[in-house]
Amino acid sequence: MNPNPYNQYDPAQPQPGTPPREVVQTEGASPAFSIGWIIYVILGIVVALIVLRVVLKALAANAGASFTSFVYGITNPLVAPFQGIFSTPHTGNGSVFELSSVVAIIVYALIAWAIVRLASLAGRRRTTSAY
């Protein structure tokens, strides 16, 4: 029995004398993947520095020490927008728990996640090639 009884051209059916076509679907690495990777590496460095700041403040590290002043100098601009949101609890031995640093970590993580998510949505693509 003839599958095409009206002898019409059917593009889905291979024509006599033509090689069979193979459809290949690939997903290439988009620039969004690279952007996301870079954003998360930067976030990791920023969070590590701020966590180090929290630990140094909680342990009442000597602010005159070169390493401590280096960490404080780098993280001061990162934490400054969040200073004053909460009161900073002090203890008698000079130990401080900076809630503003914890808020900074959370806000920077949310911003990084949003940027990566937007980049992945904008860069999502699927290519189909016929050979």
N, C-alpha and C positions, 0 to 999 in steps of 0.2 A: 504494500500500500504506500502510496506517495504521501509523505508528510506535508507537502505543499501542493494541494490538488490544483491550484490555480496557476501554477508555474510563475509565481511572482518572485521577485528578488527578495530574499530574506537576509539582512545583514548579519543576523546571528548565526547563520549557517555558513560553513566554509564553502567557498566556491571551488569548483574543480580546477586543479592546477596551481592553487595557492598553498603555501606552506601553512601549517597550523599556527595560530597566534597564541602566545602565552601572556597572560596578564600577571604582572608582578606588582605587588603593593609593598612599598617601603616606607619606613618612618626614619627620616634623617634627623640627625642631631641639629636642633635649631639653635639660633643665637640665644634664645631664651634660656636654654640649659646652661650655657656659659655665663650668662648674666646672673642666673640664680646661684650658681656655684661661687662666683666672685662675691656676691652679696652675703652669702652665708659664711664665707671665710672672713670677710671684714667684720660681720656680726660676731663671730667667734672670738676674734681678737679683741674687739671692744668689750664684750661681756667678760672675757678673761681678765682684762685690765680693771674693770669695775669691780669684779668679785675680789680681786687682789686688794683693791682699795678698801672694800668692806672689811676684809680680814685684817688688814693693817690697822684700820681705825678701831676695830673691835678689840685688837690686842694691844692697843695704845702704843703703836710703834713710834720710835723717835722720828719726828718730822724733819730733824736736822740731818739725818742719815741720807747719803746720796741716793740710794735706791728708793727709799720712801719718798723723798722729794721728787724724784723722777716720776714715780707712779702717780703721785698727787698732781704734779704738773701736767701730765698727759690727760688725766681723768677729770680735772677741774672743769674744763670747758664742756665735757660730755655730761657732767652731773649738774652744772650750774643752772640750766633751765628748770630743774626739778627741786632746787634748794628752796626751803621755806614752805613746801606743801604740808609737811608734817613736822612736828617738833622733834628734835634729835635728842634721844635719851642719853644722858651722861652718867657715868658711875664715878665713884670717889677716886679710883686709880687712873683716871684719864681715858678709860675705855669709852668708845662711842659706837652706837649702832645707827648707821645712816640709812634711814628708810628712803630718803631721796635717791640713793644709789640703787636700791631695789626697784623703785618705781622706774628709774632710768633703764634698767635692764629689761623690764617688762615692756616698756614703750618702744625701745629700740628693736626688741624681738618682734613685736607686732608690726612695726613699720617694715622691717625686713621681710617678714612673711607676706605682707600685702604687696610689696614691690615684686617679689618673686612670683607670687600668684598672678598678678597682672601681666607680668612678662611671659609667663607660661601660657596664659590664655591668649595673649596677642600673638605669640609665636607658634601656636599649635597649627600644624599643617599635616596634611596627608597627601602623598603623591601617588598617582596610579599611572603606570606606564604599560603600554601594550607593545609586545615585540613579535 
